Amino acid sequence: EGESISWHLAEVLNLDPATTKRIVFHEITKPAIQKAVQNPRTINMDLVNAQQARRVVDRLVGFELSPVLWRKIGRQGGLSAGRVQSVAVKLIVEKEREINAFTATSSFKIEASLAATDLNNRSVNFKAEGQRYTEENDAQQFLESCVGANYTVKDIQVRPGKRTPAAPFTTSTLQQEASRKLGYGVSKTMLLAQRLYESGKITYMRTDSVNLSDTAREAIKDEINKSYGAQYLKERRYKNKNESAQEAHEAIRPTYMENHTVNDPELSRLYELIWKRSIASQMSDAEFEKTTAKINISSNNEELTATGEVLKFDGFLKVYLEGNDDEEGSEEGADSRLPNLTVGQKLDFNQMTATEKFTKHSARYTEASLVKKLEELGIGRPST
């Protein structure tokens, strides 16, 4: 769009696009503007033609289909069709049909509360799970067979693991994360981001790029070393997973990394989200140990399984943890911390239950998850 605007200005002012210079900058800072003035370029007609093609497609779809919509449904509510919005409506309708066609099935989850004595001779409770049963009678028989049983640690496996930080924000991922973490709608996020950009606090907020400039990486490196220490630094370059990304701009980041927040209360929450994501993108992996313990039941020779995760080095998690659209699912699968267990150790029994669980249909789209789906399908641009 910016390239097309420059071409239109050249046309109105009777300037030759082949010789007329244009300056481009992605942040409103003195160094960025000075660099742009020192390095002007001519108008890129390929980008101009790309915008013209999108405009034609928008009109072919919108001008042709909107009258059909009015005839079928009526003009009430200002209904219209469009290249992106019509596909979004289709996705929402398909999701609703999928939900309506869903049939829940039940199973019975076996969960035991056990206890072990730790190094300080204190009793530490933890949970272990058995197999799931599809029939209530089978689950009840299993519970009855465990009455009076002894519980012994049969096997322990400890595996190291790592978690890596997410890339810096694009327009799409900023919208998704602001929805998850701040509860902001897409329009509010973009309005606040526009104000941050216009006040020189962040880079241009309409971008599909995950790249950071060399200057930005150096600034982030200095901030990490100063605030957290060299052990938290790991310089990274990210590649865009979206093959249709044009990457005309840098990723969304603060213009000055030494500014951890802004004074405006309305803008500060979004700014801090951008700052943390930018810093975390150049930090070390989080390191943890995942422990899986197999527990033998003496009365029926069945097994329970207990899992736990211990964070060994927080790395980028010291600053930022990415949100998740499927909050219920993430809680269901969350690992708790286990006490120190040894093979052959006898465990104390507290209680055991069989709880009926039902499968759930996939969640309806939120603004964040709909934006993510559209991006996965290559539909729309940061400007739409």
C-alpha positions, 0 to 999 in steps of 0.5 A: 500500500505504501508503495502504491501511495508513492506512485499515486503521488508521483502521478498527481504531481507529474513526476517520473516514477523511474527517476523520482526518489522515495525514502522508506523507514520502519520506525519513527526515530532520528537515526532511522529517518536520517538513514532513509534520507541518505539512502533513497530509492526509486518506486518499486513497480512490482509492489505497486502492481501487486497492490493493484492486483489485490484491489482488482480481486477485492472489487471482483469479489466484493462488487459481484457478491455483495449485491447477491447477498443483499438480494438473498438476505436484504440490506439490513445491517450493511452486509457485504462480501469480501476477499477475506471476510467471506472466507472468514465467515465460511471458516466460522460456519464450518466450525459451527457445523463441526461442533453441531455434528459432534457426539461426546463419548465418555471414559473413566479416568483412574487417579490415585493420590499417593505420598512419599517421604522426602529427604527432610522426612516429610510426607509429600503428596503426588498424583498418579494415573492408571489406564482409562476404562470405557465401561463404568463396571470395569473401572469399579472392579479395578478400584475394588481390586486395589483395596488394601494393596501395596504401592511400590516404585517399579521404574523411574525414567528421567529425560532432559528437555528444552523449550525455545522462545517464540519469534518476535511479533508479526501483526498476526502473532501480536493480535493473537497474543494480545487477545490471549494475554490482555483480552484485547480485540484485534481492532483495539490491539491495532489502534494501540499499536498505531499510537505506539508507532506514531509516538516513536515507541515501536517499529511499524505494526503491519508486518509479516516478518520475524526478522530483527535488524542487526542494530536491534539484535545488538541493542537486545544483546546489550539489554540482556547482558545488563539486566540478566547476565551473559548466561541468558543470552543466545543470539538467534535468527528466525525464519518465517513459517508462512511461505506467502510472507512478503517481509517488507518490514522488520518484526514488531519491536521497541525502537529503544530496548532500554525503555522497559515501559511507557508512561501512558497507562493505556499503552503500557500493557501492549508495549510491555508485551512487545518488549518482553517478546522481543527480549525473550526471542534472543534469550537462552532455552529453558531447560528442564527434567521430565520424570516418569515413574511406574508404580506397581500395585501388589493386588492386581499387578497393574501399574500407575504412572506419575509424571513431573517436570522440574525446571533446571534453568529458566532461560527466556521464561524469566521474561516471557511465556507464550500464551495458548489458545487451548487453556483447558487442554494445557491444564489437563496435561500440566505436569506437577513436581514429583518428590525424589523417588527411588526404585523399590520405594514403598509409597503411602496410599491416600485415595483412588477415584474413577472420574467420568470424563467426556470428549469435547468438541473443538473450541469455537474460534476466538479472534486470536485463533481465527486470525491464526487460521487465516494466516495458516491458509495464506489468506489476507495481509497484515493490512487486512 
